[in-house]
């Protein structure tokens, strides 16, 4: 974990975000704190150009509109051609048929390095029944089965977030237990994780180590922030969490 975090901070990878309007500021500040460099660009006119100067691409459909679909596909294809990581965050894919079709269109033309989402979102991609409420997952089931099926179906690394995060690389299944309930009370917490994950995927380590570092460090930062004596709820948690994303692993583990 230390080596990957260190490399991100030394290289400050530029991550091209095609993300949702609700989380842009939070995501940009969080990635900057972690050590990456964000660029928010979703115009179709530059979608295939921006990846040429970027180190990774994040596609997040949280506030998707019809006019944005082509840009996401163009950016993803350009990233695939260049050989840089692409992370797909299919926010609320199970909520409407429109979102489902958008993700199908993207996956038909773009090969994501990783697909990250909650259990409800990835269960939908895997064809496994699951209860959702809007963009939130409220059902119960086998998250490992979901991760394995998504990884196999799309030849990718699946990251299922929750109280216990599950990562399936196609070869390995890894669990992560770090995190804090406040994350579920902050809009965009999952979206920012997608950004941190993309940054970690730019390093020269195995995808197993990269994905585990992203979720483990993110959860550790949340635990550290929540332990601060001036944090009393989600509102006071947010600035401490942004701070914690810039800290060293050892500093947070000493709490």
C-alpha positions, 0 to 999 in steps of 0.5 A: 500500500505504501509504495502505491500511495508514494508513487501516486504522490510522486507522479501526480497522475492526470485523471480525465473525469467524465463524471456527474455534476453533483460530485465534481468539486468534491472529487477534484479536491479529494483527488488533489489531496490524495496526490493525483491531478483531476481534469473535468472534461466531458465535451464530445469535441475533446473527449478523444483528445484529452486521454492523450495527455491523461494517465487514466480515465474515469467514467461515472454515469451519475447524472448522465444525459443523452448528449454525454454518452458519445463523449464517454465512449470516445474517451474510453476508446481513446484510453484503451488505444493508448493503454491507460486505465479506464474505470467505469462507475455505473452509478444507479444502473439498476434505477432506470432502463435508460441507465441500463442501456447507457452502460450496455452501450459503453461496455459494448465499445470500451474495455474498462480496467475496473468496474466499481460500484455498490452491490446493487449496481454490480448485481444488475450488471451480473444479472443477479436480482437485488433490491435498490432504491434510486442509486442506493443498494439496499438488498442483501446477498452474496457480494463475492458471487457478484464480483466474480460474475462481473469480473468474468462477464466483462474480463475486468477487475470488479470492485464491489463496495460496502461494509466489506469491500470485495475485489475480484481480479478474475484470479483473486478475490480479496476482502477489505474491512476498512471504512466508516459509516459516515461515508454512506452519509456523504454524497459523492463518497463512492464517486471519489473512490472511483477517482482514487482507484483510477489514480492507483491503477496508473502505478506499476504494480499488480492490479490486485495491489492497486485495487486493494490499496485504493479501497483500503487507504480510502477506508483508513482515511475515513476511519482516521477522519471520523476519530477526530474529536471535532467530528460529530457527524457527516458535515464535520467529517467531510473536511477532515476526510479530505485532509486525511486523504493527504496523510501518510499510511503510518500516521493514520495507523498510529491513531 
